[in-house]
Amino acid sequence: MVSKFEGIIITETPYGEHSKIINVLTKEKGLIGIMCHNVKSVKSPLRTKTLKFTYGYFHLKYNINKLSNLIDIDVIDNLSYIKGDILLISYMTYMTDLTYQVIKQNQDQEIYNIFINTVLKLNQGHNPLILSNILELKYLPYLGVGLNLDSCIKCGNKTQIVTLDPDEGGFICQNCYINEKIISPKSIKLIRMYSLIDISSISEIKISNDVANEINYFLNKYYERYTGLYLKSKDFLRRINNLE
């Protein structure tokens, strides 16, 4: 029996001379490992369809506890805008690597929706740094290290918030502030907005470079302290953007 799943290829691994194994993040079943026989052959109609970042409907002989077998792929969107820009490919690579790490720790179906909506907005030409930061914020609860963005992390005060501290993991009010790095009010407001926004509803993103970079700096520090994740693709982004 052939099953059909919506998904996107997030990893590919050679298997022998002509085959490969792909990991597909699917809407219906989370991460599925798939054996793709003879797809590396020049004559295979699936050769280009089984490349990383293919987004489509995967027709499979589905196996729950072992590798499924690929029958065919109907491409939904070839993400040509992303694939035509080396910077966007770099962001896509980081987002995919991060998603792979998150899905290994948490199988919540909402992770797929967050990821695919972010990818589609990236393909529409929205700011890649802002999108990657929104993605990072939305993944924190699934990693078990969500930020406290409702009140002071120390005393619970909901007013007189003066900064957001990556070491403490949330807001700091005026009464509890000691010498933490000050985050601008604009960045504080936007970080909370990032965590709440429906990615699929984004139509325009206008944020100054200074604010975007401040938010990115905060999230980098928070991820370093609390997630334990080290991704080479993130380091590459830092170098090409000359951030930090």
Residue pairs with C-beta under 8 A, 6 or more apart in sequence:
1 61
2 59
2 60
2 61
2 71
3 59
3 60
3 61
3 62
4 57
4 58
4 59
4 60
5 24
5 26
5 27
5 28
5 29
5 32
5 57
5 58
5 60
5 62
6 26
6 27
6 28
6 56
6 57
6 58
6 76
7 24
7 25
7 26
7 27
7 32
7 55
7 56
7 57
7 58
7 112
8 24
8 25
8 53
8 54
8 55
8 56
8 115
8 116
8 119
9 22
9 23
9 24
9 50
9 51
9 52
9 53
9 54
9 55
10 23
10 24
10 25
10 31
10 52
10 96
10 99
10 100
11 22
11 23
11 52
11 100
12 20
12 21
12 22
12 23
12 50
12 51
12 52
13 20
13 21
13 22
14 20
14 40
15 21
15 35
15 36
17 40
18 37
18 38
18 39
18 40
18 41
19 35
19 36
19 37
19 38
19 39
19 40
20 36
20 39
20 40
20 50
21 33
21 34
21 35
21 36
21 67
22 33
22 34
22 36
22 50
22 70
23 31
23 32
23 33
23 34
23 100
24 31
24 32
24 34
24 58
25 31
25 99
25 100
25 103
25 111
25 112
25 115
26 32
26 58
26 112
27 109
27 112
27 113
27 116
29 62
30 103
30 107
30 109
30 111
30 112
31 103
31 104
31 107
32 58
32 60
32 62
32 68
33 66
33 67
33 68
34 58
34 60
34 67
34 68
34 69
34 70
35 67
35 68
35 69
35 70
36 46
36 50
36 70
37 69
37 70
38 44
39 46
39 47
39 49
39 50
39 70
40 47
41 47
46 70
46 72
46 73
49 56
49 73
49 75
50 70
50 73
52 96
53 79
53 82
53 83
53 92
53 96
54 73
54 75
54 78
55 75
55 76
55 77
55 78
55 79
55 116
55 119
56 73
56 74
56 75
56 76
56 77
57 73
57 74
57 76
58 70
58 73
59 70
59 71
59 72
59 73
59 74
60 68
60 69
60 70
60 71
61 68
61 69
61 71
62 68
63 69
77 120
77 123
79 92
79 119
79 123
80 123
81 88
81 123
81 124
81 125
82 88
82 89
82 92
82 119
82 122
82 123
83 89
87 128
87 240
88 122
88 128
90 233
90 236
90 237
90 240
91 122
91 128
91 129
91 131
91 132
91 237
92 119
92 122
93 233
93 236
94 132
94 231
94 233
94 234
94 236
94 237
95 115
95 118
95 119
95 122
95 131
95 132
95 135
97 231
97 232
97 233
97 234
98 135
98 136
98 139
98 229
98 231
98 234
99 111
99 115
99 135
99 139
101 229
101 231
102 111
102 139
102 142
102 143
103 111
105 142
105 143
105 144
106 142
106 143
108 142
111 139
111 142
114 135
114 138
114 139
114 199
115 135
117 199
117 200
118 131
118 132
118 134
118 135
118 199
120 200
121 131
121 199
121 200
121 202
122 128
122 131
126 202
126 205
127 205
127 207
127 212
129 212
129 213
129 216
129 241
130 205
130 207
130 212
131 199
131 205
132 237
133 194
133 212
133 215
133 216
133 219
134 194
134 197
134 199
136 219
136 223
137 147
137 191
137 194
137 195
137 219
138 194
138 195
138 199
140 146
140 147
140 222
140 227
143 226
143 227
143 229
145 169
145 222
145 226
145 227
147 164
147 169
147 170
147 191
147 195
147 222
148 169
148 170
148 171
149 164
149 170
149 171
149 191
149 192
149 195
150 158
150 171
151 157
151 158
151 170
151 171
152 158
152 161
152 170
152 171
152 172
152 173
152 175
152 176
153 165
153 168
153 169
153 170
153 171
153 172
154 168
154 172
154 173
154 176
155 173
155 175
155 176
157 173
157 175
157 176
159 173
160 173
160 174
160 175
161 171
161 172
161 173
161 174
161 188
162 172
162 173
162 174
162 177
162 182
163 171
163 172
163 177
163 180
163 181
163 182
163 183
163 188
164 170
164 171
164 172
164 183
164 187
164 188
164 191
164 218
165 171
165 172
165 180
165 181
166 218
166 221
166 222
166 225
167 180
167 221
167 225
168 180
169 222
169 226
171 188
172 180
183 191
183 214
183 218
184 211
184 214
186 211
187 211
187 214
187 215
187 218
190 207
190 211
190 215
191 215
191 218
194 215
213 243
216 243
217 243
217 244
220 238
220 244
223 229
237 243
238 244
